């Protein structure tokens, strides 16, 4: 597709040419022909008309300039003929390209996916020769990528069903210029597609936005299969308009580019339309009931994080699903949590202080992280989760006045875990994404897999009054922020089943940990860095109401998928909620900065979670429209995924239903109700709240002013938030004030 720009072609007007030259880019319309999924020709317009084997085509480009952005509407019409397997494209040619270009397609491609790839089965882990290699390059499964090897062919193809936003982001590190193009989901022919092709010397490249998207190969969770994509049938008179919005701007670094992306990501698809389905209070009631159903009684008694009779520590909820049960505040649930801790904590901890992958119902430790023959090899992220969430639970018990329930043995185990992280850091200067819990050594190096460790050590520094923990947490935070996020534009290696792919969970984990550093230190630099990680998380979060085929389960339910969070560049599926978090740093960011982008992102995530819930509260990790795993438009059958139960409860507990700023008379509603400001009198205000769901709602309300909002919130503040009850179908006027 790298056809030289012809000034006489049917391209943009002079103003648009000047605009595109700001990124050394040109634009031309194309007609494409296919045989099956194989492109047989790509013909550029050299005027307003083009003759092909399929007939006579006409094109027109309308454009509109606004500051550093430009809208392009490319209209294609088959005036005469009948094209049986055809498509059209807007092709951007880039004349100043290099192998260091940052290329991001949300949820599919980060830094061009220019990683070492290995053909390993799903969840098999790396080849054993890659263990304990300090020089290990980032290694992923086979996936769409721009080749990391100059002098070789380089092309990737991604359809919109593989993205969270129909967009491509490109950043030239050398010129510090950014290019963002946004488009729509697709047309009557199906989803649009993106094809990026680099010259072998990497000095030029092209980006084709194709309608329909026709991939040579269809990406799977691991690897590829034959593509089902085909060109469209264009009868005589058929027409289609490709709607694009292009931004070209100066940016100091990748975080600045992603900041802008978060701002503009809905500029073409427009506002989404969330539904109020299930109030927070009903979510808590249903899902704590389901967790109680998984309380195992056998030789030992404990809460199972999933549907099997074992504990898998951290990640999917082990010793984390106990958190909401403690928040309930009653003795019966405290007794069950105590039994769980007494069973799991002493048995699951290895010689180094790190925990095993899992413990079965008979107290036997085992590995389940892709290295089953080496049970001592454990996922770093799971141990980071444990450190963070066990300390949060101790903090809850103290805030409830139940500190005497915290056993010294539990605290000793948590301190040993914190000390293990410090010892590994002092020896290796990182935690990698897998550790050896017998020796404390890094087993798999060079990812962001320890993102949650930072937050855990930050909390440990305050809980145990140990400044050494805070020092290591700060050093690690800067390493991850600078080496991974700032330099590569991604975070990697948080999940056990994805090798070292980019993933949303380390993005969320690092955002959470940076916020923990802010909460502990009140240092604004951590708040600012946490905000920038939120921009990365936004790339993993669906930004538009994807239209599914009408015969799919989610389409029949009228599901709105904006706010679903994709897992990783390997596991190409969207899920209800963040694994495993309430996303509360997004609320804290909104509260501290007043920037509504963070509130909107959180609101989207909360409301997408409800789209995945069945009437009985069960929910799975599928709100999927991608075609990679064959479950497109599927809500997950009859099962229930433990971590989705947990993150649903966490959102309902840790996020206020209604947030009120008294000094500005503004509110933001996160719960599934509607509210507006009524009468205001000094430091008092009326809220008019309407509950259109079929369930009564007990709504938490946080009221504060600017002064309070500038101070860290703390981790137990929600325990004191007042509640307002609004029955199903009721509208109530409720007076509120700063307590």
N, C-alpha and C positions, 0 to 999 in steps of 0.2 A: 504493500500500500504506500510505499514511500515514493510517491510521484511528485516531481518538482512542482512548486507553486507556479501557476500560469496567471499572470496579471489580467489576462483577458477572460478568465474563467468566470463562471457564475458564482463567485465567492462573495464575501462580505464587502460592504462599502468601504471607502477610504478610511473613515473614522474607525471602523472595526479593524481594518488592517493595522492601523497605528496602534490600537489597543492591544492586539495580539502580539505585535512585535515587542511589546514589553516583556514577553516571555520567549522571544524568538520563535513564535508559533504562527502557523497559517491554518486556514480552515477551508475545506472543500467538500461539497456533497458527492457521494458515490452511489452507484447502483451495483449490487452484488448478486452473483448467481451461484447456485449450489447444486451439487449432486450428492444427495443424502446430506450428511453433516460436513461434507468437504466443500470448501469454497473453490469454485472453478474460475471465477473471474471477479475483478474489482475494477470498475470503470469510472473514472472521474468525469464530471461535467466540465467541459471547456467553454460552455456558453449556457444559455438557459435551457437548451434541449440536448438530448442524448439518444442516439439510436443503438439498441442492443438486439440480441436475438429474440428477446421477449417482446420487443416493441419500441415505441417512441415514448421517452420519458421527458418530463419537464420538471424543473426545480426552481424554487424561489427562496431567498433568504431575507427574512425581516429581522432587523436588529434595533436594539434600544440601549443607549449608554446611560449608566448612572454611577458616577464617581469611579470607583475601581472595579466595577462590575459591568457586565454586558449580557443582555438577553439575546439569544439567537433562536429564531423559529425557522426551521428548514422544512419547507413543504415540498413533497414529492408527489407527482401525479403520473400515472401511466395513461397517456393520452390515446394511444392506439396500441392494440395488440393484446396478448394474454400471456403473462409471465407466470409459469407454474411453480417455480422454486426460486424465489428471488427475495431480496431484501435491499434496504437502503442504509446508508451510514453517513454520519458527520465525522470526518477524519481531520484530526489536528496533527499536523506535522511539526516536529520540534527540531530546529536547526542547531541548537546549542545544548546538546545532551552530553551526559557523561555517566560512567558506571557508578558514581556515588549519589545519583539522584534518589531521593526518598520518594517512594511510590506507595500510596495507601489506598486500598479499596476497602471500605469499612467492613470488618469482620472476616475478610478473606485474604487480604494482602497487606503486609506491613513491611516497610523497607524493601519492597519488591519481592519479599520472601526469598531473598538471595542467601539462602542458608545451605549448608551441607544437607543433603537428603539421603535417607537410607530406606530401603524397602523392607520394613519390619511389619509383622502382623499387628493388628490392633491390640493395644495394652500389653505388648510383649516386652516393653522396656528396650533399652539399647543392647547391642551386642556386648557380650561380657568383656571384650577387648577394649571397650570404651570406658569401662569403670576405672575410677581413680586416675583419670587422665587430666592433669592440670591444663594441658594445651587443647582440650576438647573444644572444637568450634561448635557454635550453635547448630544443633542437629535435629531435623524434623523428619516426619514421614514425607512420602511423595505427595506433592500438592502443586497447584498452579504457581509458577514462579518465573521471574526473570532470571536468566542464567547467571550464576555467580562467576562464570568463567568467560573472560573476554575472548573474542575470536571464535565463539561458538554461536549457533542460532539461539535467539532469545525471544520468546513470545509467551504471553499468558492470556487466557480467556476466562472471563467470569460473567455470568448472567446476573441480573438483578435479584433473582431468587437466592443468590449466594451472598447477598449484602444486607446490611442493616439500613443503609441509606443509598439510593441510586446515585453514586458519586465516585469521582476519582480525584485524589489529592496528590499533587506532585510538588516537591520542593527541591530547588537547586541550591545545594549547600554552598557552592562556590560563589554564586551571584547573590545569594540570600533573597531570591525571588520565589514566590509561591503561585501555584496555579490550582484552582479548584473548579471542577465542572460538575454541575448537578443536573439531573434529568428526572423524568417520570419513571414509573414502574415499567410501562410498556404500552402496547397498542393492541388492536384486534388480532394481531399475529402472534401475540405472546410477549413475554418479558424482553426488554432491551438487554443488550449485551455489551461488554467492554472487551476490546482486544488491544493489548499493548504489544508493540513489536519494536525491538531494538536492532539497529544495524550491528554487524559483527564487530565493528571497531568501537561501538557504543558512542559514536559522535552524533548520531541522529536517531530519532525514534518517532513512532506514530501512535496515536490513540484513536481508535475507531469506536464510535458509539453506534451500535448496529440495531436495526429494527427489522426482523426479530433478532434476538441473540442466538447465534448458531455456533456452538462450541465443537471443536474437532473431537474432543473427548469430554466426558462428563466426570467431574471430580466426585469421589466418594469420601467416606471418612478417612480411608487410607487408599491412595492410588486413584486410578481412573477406570472407567468402563466405556463401552461404546456409547456414543452420544445419541440421545433420542431427538435432538434438535433438528429442525428442518426449516428451509426457507418457506416463505408464504406464497399463497396463490393470489395473484393480482389480476383480476379481470379488468377489462378495458374500463377506464374511468376511475379506477381505484386511486385513492390518495391517502397520504399519511403525513402528519407533521411531527417532526422531532423538536421538542422544546428543551432548550438548554439554557443554563445560566452559568456564566464563566466569571470567576474572580481572579484578578492578577494583582499582586500586592507585594510590598517588601515585608520581610519577616526576619527577625534576628536569629530565630532557631526553630526547631520543630515544635516545641511547646507553643510558640506564638502562632504557628500555622494551625495547630489543633484547637487553640482558643478561637480562632476565626471560624474554623469548621463548625464548632459547636454552636456558634451564633447563627450561621447561615444554613444549617443542614436541612431545615424545613422550607427553604425559600422557594423551591419549585413544587414540591408535593403539597405544601400548604399545611394549615393547622390540622391536627388529628382530632378525633372525636371520641374521647373516652366515655365509658358508661359507668354510672354508679350502680354497682351490683350487690356488694356485700359489705356492710359496715365492719369496721375493725373489731368491735366487741363480739360480733358473731363469728368472725374468723378465729378469734382467741378461743371462744367456747368450743367450736367444732374441732379445731386442730389440737388443742390440749387434750381433748377427749380421745383423739386418735393416737396421740403419743402415749396416753395412759393405757390404751389397748395393747401397746407394744412393751408393756412392763412384763418382763419374763420372770416366771417363778419356777425354779428348778432347784438344782443343788445350790445355786446362787440366785439372787434376785437383782435385776438391773434393767434400766431402760435401754432397749435396742434402738439404735439410730435408723435402722432400715427394717426390712421384713424378714431378716434371718436372725437366728439366736446367737449373735455375737456383738461385740462392740468394735467398731472401726473408729479409731481415735481421730477426732478433728475432721476437717474437710466436709464430709457429708453429714456430720452432726453428732458423732460420738463424744460424750461428755460436753456437748454443746446443747443438745436437746433438753438437758437438765435445767438450763438457764430459765426458760419461760415457766417451768414447773416451780422453781423457787420464787419467781415473781408473783405467782398466785398467792403466796404468803401464808398458806395453811400448814398445819403440822403433818397432815397425811402425806402431802407432796414432799415436804422436807424429809420425812422418813424414807421415802422412795429414793430421793436423790442421795441421801446418806448411804443407803444400801448400794447404790450404783457406784458412788465414789469408793466405798470400802472394798467393793469387788474389783474395780478396774484399776485404780491408781497404784496400789502396791504390786499387782500382778503384771501390769502392762509396761512398767518402766525397766529399761535395760541397764546394763552395767555402767554405761557412760552417762546415764541420766536421761537419754532420749527414750521415747516410747516405741514399742513395736507397732506394726501396722494394725493388728487386731488381736483380740482375745476372744476365744469361743466360750460357750456356756459352761464348760468344765474347767475354765481357767487356763487353757493352753494358748500360748502366744503363737501367732503365725503371720506370714507375710502374704500380702494380697496386692502388691503394687507393681506387678510385672516382673518381679524377681523372686518368685515363689521358692526357688531352690536356695535363696539367700534371705531368710526371714529377718536377719539383722539389718538388711538394707531397708530404710524407711524414708517415707516422703517428708522432706523438710517442712513443707507447708502444713502437714498435719500436726507436727510438733509445735509449730508457730501458733496454729489455731488453739491448741491446748493451753499454751502459756497465756495467751490473750484472754480466752474465754473462762478458764478456771479463775483467773484473777478477777474478772468481772463478776463472777458468781460470789466470790468472797466479799467483794465490795457491796453486792446486793444484800447479802446476809448482814453485814455490818450496818448498812443503812436501815434495814428493817428492825434493828435492835436484837438480832439473833447471832451475834458474833460468837457466842459460846458454842454454836453448832459447828464451827470450823475446827476440824481436828488438827492437832499439831502435825500429824503424819501427812496430811494433805499439803499443808504449807511447806513441810520439809521436801516433799516430792516436787512441788512447783519450783522451789528454790534450786533444787538439784537440776531441774530442767533449764532454768535460766543460766545457771553456772555452766552447764554443758554447752549452751550456745556461746557463751563468752569464751570458753576454752577453745572451741573450734574456730571462732573468729580470730583469736590471738595467734593460733597456729597457722591457719590457712587464709585469713583475710576475706573469707566468704563462707556461705553455707551451701551453695549449690542447690540442686533440687532433690538430691537424695543424700542421706547420711548413713553411716554405719553406727548402729546404736550399741555395738559392743566396744568399739574403739573411739567413737566420736569423730572419726575421719570423714571428710567429704567423699562420697562415693561417685557422684555425678556432678561435675563442676559447671559453673559459668552460666547460671540463669538468675532470674529474679524470684526463684522459688521460696526464698526466705523473707518475702515481703511482710508477712504477718508477724515474723519474729521481731521486727522493729517495734511494732505496736506492743507486743507482749513484753519486751524488755523495758519499754517506756513505762508501762503500768507497773512492772516489777520494781523499777527504780523508786517509785513513789510508795508502793505497798511495803517493800522491805527496807526502805530508806537507804538505798544503795546507789550512789551516784555513778559507780562503775557501770552499772547496767545502762544508765542513760547515755554515757559516753559511747558505748558500743552501739547502742541504738542509733545515735546521731551519725556515727561514722558509716554504718551500714545504710542508713537512709540516703546519705549523700552518694554513696557508691551506686545504689540502685537508680537513684534519680539521674545522676550524671552519665554513668556508663550505659545504662539500658534505655531509660526514657528519653533523656535529652539527646543522646548520641544516635540511638537507633530508632526512636519513635515507637517503641513497643516495650512490653514487659512479657516475660516468658517463664514457662516451666512450673506452673503452679499445680498442675494436675498429674496424677499418676499414670494416666492412660495416653498421654499425648507426646511423649518424648520431650522435646524442648520448644514446642510451637509457641507462637504468640497466643496469649489467652486473656480473657476478660477478668479472670479471678485474681491474677497478680496485679492487674490494673486497679481493681477494687481494693485488694489487700494493701497495696502501697498507699493508695489514697487514704485508707482507714488508718494505717500506721503513721503517716505524716500528720493526720489529724490528732492522733494520740499524742504525738510529740508536742503539738500545739496545746492540747488540753493540759499536759503536764508542765510545760515550760512557759506558756503564754507568749512565746516568741512568734511574731507574725510571719517570719520566713517560712515556718512549717505550714501555716495556714495558706500562704500563697502557693507553695508547692503542692499541697493537697488539692487546691483548686485546679492546678494544671493537670493532675492525674484524673480529675473528674472529666476534663475535656477528652482524655484518652478513653475513659469509660464510656463516654457518649458515642464514640465510634463503634462500640460493641452493642449499643442499645438501639432497637428498632425505632426509627423516627417518623414512620408514616404508616397509614392503615393499608397494609398490603391486601390486595384483592385476590383471594384464593379461588381456584376452580369451584364452581357451584356445587359439585358433587362431593366435596370433601366435608368431613365432620365439622371442622371449625367454621367453614363457610355457612353450613346449615344452621349453626348456632349464632351466626352474626358476629363472630368474634372480632374484636379490634386488637390487633397485635402490636400496636405501638407501645414501646416500653418493655417488650420481651428482650432478654439479654442473651446474646450468643455466647457459646462456651469458648471456642478456640478456632484457630485456622484449620485444625484437624477435625474436631467434632463440630461439624457445620450444622448446628441446630440452635433454635431459639428456645429459651426456657422462661418460666414465670419466676422472676426474681433473680437476685444475685446469689451465687454460691460462695459462702453461706453467710449472709449479712442482711441487715435491715436497710443498708444504704444510708444509715444515719449521718455519715460525714457530709452527704449532700444537703441534708437539712441544716447541719451546723454551718456549712459554707453559706447557705442562703441567709441564715440568721446573722452571721458575722459581717457579711459583705453587702447584703441587700440585693444581690444579683439574682434576679428571678430565673435565670437559666438553670440554676441548680435545683430550685424548687420544681420547675417544670419537668426536668429529667426524673426527679424522684417521683413526682406525681404520675408520670407515664409508667414507671416501673411498678408502682403500687397497683395501678389500675390494670395493668397487663396481668399481674398475678391473679387477680380475681377472675380474669377470663379463662384461666386454666382450672379453676375449682369446679368440682361437681357439687350437687346439692348436699351430699353428705360430708363435704370438706376434703375429700381425697383429691389429690393433685399429683401430676407427674411432671417430669422435666421436658415436656414437649408442648410448645406453642409454635409449631414448626411450619414454615412454608418453603424451606429449602428442599431440593430433590436429592440430596447427597445420600440419605440413608433410607429412602423409600417410605418415609412417614409424613409426607407432605400433607398439611392440613389436618393432622391427627393429634388428638388430645391425650393419647397414651393408654387407651384401653381401660381396663378395670383396676389396674394397679395403683399404687401410691408411692411416691418417692419421698423418703424421709427428709431430705434437705429442703425440698419445696414446702413441706409442712412447716419446717422450722423457720425458713426465711419469711413465710407468711405471717407467722406469729410475731417474729421479731419486728417486722414493719408495723404491725398493729400495736405493739408495746412501745417501741422506742421512738416512733414518729408521732407528734401531736396531731390529733384529728383536725384541729383548727389552730392556726398560729395567728396571734393578734399583736400588732404593733400599735400601742395606744397613742404614741406621740405623733404618728402619721395617719392614724385612723385607717390602716390598711390591714387586710387579712389574707391568709392563704389557706385554702382548704385541701387537706390531704385525704381525709376520710371520704367515704362514699356518700356524702351528703352535700347539700347546697347551703351556702350561707352568704349573707350580705350585712353590711353595717347599717344599723338602724339609728336611733337617737343617740347623740353623744353629748355628754355633759362633764367637762373637765377630765378627771381621771376615771370616769365611768363611760361605758359604751354598751349599747344594746346590739346583740347579734340576733339576726332573724335567720333561723336554721330550719331547713326543710329536708325531711327524710323521705325520698321517693322509693326506697327499697322496700321489700316485703318483710323486713326484719326490724325490730326495735334497735336503736343505736345508743350506746353509752359512749359519748364522744369526749375525749380528752381535749382540754383547751389550755394553751399556754399563752399567757398575756404578759407582755413586757414592754419596755421602752428602749430607746437607743443605748442608754448607759448600760443596762443589763445585757443587751445583745452583743456588746463589745467584749464581754467577759466569757471565758470558756464555760460551756454548759455543764460539764461534769457527766459522769456515767450513770448516776442514779437519780437524776433530776425528775425523770418521768414518774417516779413513785409518788411524787407530791402534786402532780398535775390534777386539777379538779376535773370532774366529769359532769356532763350534761346529758340527760336522757331525752331522746326525741323518738316517739313511737313511729311505727311504720305508717307512712302516708301523712304524718303530722307536720305542721309548721309551728315552731315555738319562738317566741321572743325571749331572749335570755340576757339579763344584765351581767356584764363582766367588768372586772377591775384588776389592777395589778395587786397580787397578794403579797 
